[in-house]
Structures are given as C-alpha cells and as structure tokens.
Amino acid sequence: MSLAGKTAVVTGSNSGIGLGVAHELARAGADVVLNSFTDRAEDHALAVEMATRHGVNVRYIKADMSRADECRALIEAAGACDILVNNAGIQHVAPVESFPPEKWDAIIAINLSSAFHTTAVALPMMRQAGWGRIVNIASAHGLTASPYKSAYVAAKHGIVGFTKTVALETAEEAITCNAICPGYVLTPLVEAQIPDQMAAHGMDRDTVVREVMLARQPSKEFATVEQLGGTAVFLCSAAAAQITGTTISVDGGWTAL
Ligand code: NAD
C-alpha cells in the first residue's frame, strides 16, 4: 500500500517505538514529522537519514509534549496532519503513597493530555483533507494493571477511553481513531535494562529475558518496533477503514492471560 501524499506526525519519535513507527510510515511513502523535546544535531540528523533511506520528506520539530501550548504548536507547525501517532510517553514506578505528585502530573500530561491537544488541532485538518488516521500508542497497561505503575496505568486506560470517544465523534467521516496496545517491546531503553537484571538475578541473558522481563508475555518474545510500525501502517490502509474506536494488542498473548 502507498501512503504517498500523506503527512504523518509522530510524537516522541527520536527513539524507540516512535522512531520505528515513523520509519515504517516513511517506508510506506508518507512524509513524516519527527518530534521530541530536545533540539540536538542528532535529532535533525535522524530526519535526514530517514528521508534519504525512504525517499520522502522528513522534518524534525522540537515540542515538549508535557505542555499544552507546545502540543498544539507542533501540529500547527507541521502544516498538514493526515496521520497522527500519539506515542510520546514516560514511566515512573513507585507505590501510590510515595508516588511523587510531580511524576504523576508529568505522566498524565505526556502520556494522556498531549493526545487530547494534538488531536484537537489535527482533527480540523483531517476534516479539511477528507481523510485521517489517529493511532494512539497505549499499552497492555491500557487494558490491565500492574502494581506501582498507578500514573502510567491510569494514563494508558485514559487514552483507550479517549480513543473510543474520538472514534464516535468521527464515525461518519473517513477518519479513524484506534489504540495499539504493545506488551514488552525491545527498544534501546528495555535493552539497556537487561545487563542490570542479569546481574541482579544472577541469570544469563536468555533466562532473565524469559523468566523476569517477559514473565507476563506468554510468547516469551519481545514485540519489535517494526511490528508496531507495521500495525500502524495497517491501520492507515483501506482494509482498516471500518476499524475504529478499538484496541489492537501486540503483546504476545499478555492480555489473554
Ligand atoms: P522511549 O523512551 O524510547 O521513547 C519515548 C519517546 O518519547 C522518546 O522519543 C522521548 O524523547 C519522547 N518523549 C518523552 N518525553 C517527551 C516530551 N515531554 N515531549 C516530547 N517527547 C517526549 O520509549 P518507548 O518504549 O519507545 O515508548 C514509546 C511509547 O510506547 C510510550 O508511550 C510507551 O508508554 C509505549 N509503550 C512502550 C512499551 C515498551 O515495552 N517499550 C510497551 C508498551 C507501551
């Protein structure tokens, strides 16, 4: 399928899942706007490399997704937004009673409220274009919970609810809104935790991955950023035109348990 002529904005896309999704959208022919809150030479270099690799236009736009005004300014600066992937996210792990309030606020702002602000500005552009796709990167934690992740679980359940509401508000238009719910994905962030876990548990890499990190993932394999990107491309395809207001789990069976 070709997404040529479409512009995709992917929040939080200078690493991990966002970068992987952006690559797959570019591979399918979409022009891409990359984003994070930094403004380093290497951020802009990612855009050049992606444009060269896939032969599409790619820009990097700095915007802090913890700030309402910058979320809205990102979409305005993009100028067009046919495909919006709300991916930016952070995590903090602590029991409720000692969970730092500023971490709660940051997680709700970046993982949940940013999607409200970007969507609010993108929807009129999609209506003008007569077509749109909103893909929210939620989590298995949008459907189930784990202890010590109260803010993250609340934000991810929240984005699943927001997804359904936007889908209903756009149901009679050529616009869809869905959430992808990944289980554990092998990103640089997750990869970096493996040596520490090996040391902490006195296990080899395979055992720590299988028994500790993927304890709740029945497939005992990480999902990959390419698989998530492929799922996002599918949601942008004609075959997915009647898929809206739902979640697609890419979690190796986690939520079937
Ligand atoms: P990551 O840390 O590699 O990527 C997070 C991205 O968000 C980065 O590009 C970072 O720069 C950006 N970001 C953080 N704060 C920001 C801010 N204030 N403004 C703009 N950008 C900001 O992590 P990831 O694993 O790729 O996570 C991406 C998304 O996928 C998150 O929403 C996360 O909750 C979700 N997710 C990840 C996993 C996993 O196992 N890795 C599983 C389920 C869901």
Boltz pocket constraint, residues with backbone or C-beta under 6 A from the ligand:
constraints:
  - pocket:
      binder: B
      contacts: [[A, 11], [A, 12], [A, 13], [A, 14], [A, 15], [A, 16], [A, 17], [A, 18], [A, 35], [A, 36], [A, 37], [A, 63], [A, 64], [A, 65], [A, 66], [A, 86], [A, 87], [A, 88], [A, 89], [A, 90], [A, 110], [A, 111], [A, 137], [A, 138], [A, 139], [A, 140], [A, 181], [A, 182], [A, 183], [A, 184], [A, 185], [A, 186], [A, 187], [A, 188], [A, 189], [A, 190]]
      max_distance: 6.0
